[in-house]
Amino acid sequence: MSSGMIRGLGTVVVFVAFVGLTLWVFNSKRNPEFAEARLLPFADEPQSENSTQQESATRSTRP
């Protein structure tokens, strides 16, 4: 096998992986899962009761 043949096979493998990944990402069956993942940056972590009380105690009431 020559180096050109190995490089060609490598190119084919990468191309097939690219096409497969593209079809997987843009598959309409995965849309609900991606819609949920799309909102993850806006999800807040639940705050404990102690941290909420501590925040209100340290805040200033002056305008």
Secondary structure, DSSP 8 states (H G I E B T S, - for coil): --HHHHHHHHHHHHHHHHHHHHHHHT-GGGHHHHHHHHTGGG------HHHHHHHHHHS----
